[in-house]
Amino acid sequence: MRPIAIPQITKLIKPEKNIIDEELLYEISLEENDIPIPESHKRELERRLKQHHKEPGALVTLKKLQTNVKMRKRPIRFYYGQKSGDPGTTEDTLDDRGQKM
């Protein structure tokens, strides 16, 4: 359903929309058993659980996970015209979506 279906929503300010959003999410959480989980998701969870039991030490620590996430958010250096690091290389900085900064 698009906001246009409930015209009053488009007239609300952001905090009011957030309150409605929270209320809707709360209502949905009360009915979570009504939301079907696809079999493919169940199979993937089973696969991951088996892998964990097989190699429990292969998991990434919280600190490593946080570092990985931070690294993904860093700007990407993009070199063109010559190999990266060569003198005279033209360099652009791209954001995480590949847009020039």
N, C-alpha and C positions, 0 to 999 in steps of 0.2 A: 504494500500500500504506500503510495507516494504522499508526501505532506499535503499536496493539493487536495487529496481526498478528505482531509480534515482542515479546511481553510483557516481555522482559528490558530493552528500551530504556527503558521508562517508569521503571525502577528506577535508571537511571544518573544520575549528577550531570552538570551542564551541561558541564564540561570533557571528560568522557568522551564525551558526545554530540558535542561539537565535533570530537574526534579521529576518531570514526566518520564524521562528515560530511566531514571533509577526505579521509579515505581513499576514501570513495565518490566524491567529486568527482575525485580523482586517477584512479581507475579509469575513470570516465566520460571523462575527458580523453584517456586512451589509446585510446579507441574513438570519438573524435569523428567519424571518417569514416563511422561507422555511423548517425549522427544525420542524418536527411534535413533539408535546408533547403527550406522551402516556396518555391514559384515566386514567390509574391507578395513574399517577402523579397528574393529575387534581383533581381526587377524594381525594387524600391525602391532597392536598392543601386546598380543600373545608372543609375537616374534621378538619384540624388544625385551619382554620379561624373560623369555628363554635365554636370550643372549646375555642378559644380566646374570642369571643363575649360572651360566656357563663361564663367564668371565666377569665377576663382580668388580674387579679392580680396573676394568677397561672404561669405567665411567669417567666423565670429565668433572673435575672439582668445580665448586661454585666460583672460586676465584678465576679459574681458567675460562669458564663460561662467560663471566663478566668481562674478562679481557677480550675474548673473541667478539663479543657484542660491541664493545668499544671500538675495536679495530674495524669492524664493518661500518661504523658511523664516521670514520675518518675520511677526509677527502682523498680521492684517488689522483695520483699524479699520472698524467697521460703525456707521453712523448710521441712526437711524430716528426717525420723528415729524416731522422737519423736514429741510430740505436740509442737507447736510454743511457745517459751518463756521458755520451760523447760531447766534446766541446762544440758549442754552437747549436746544441739541441734546442728546439723550440718546445716549450713546456706549457701545458694548460692544466689547471686544477679543475677536476670534475667533482660534483657532489655524488652521493650514493645512487642517484638515478641517472648518472652519466651526463648531467647538464653542466655547462661551464659555469664556474663561480665568478 
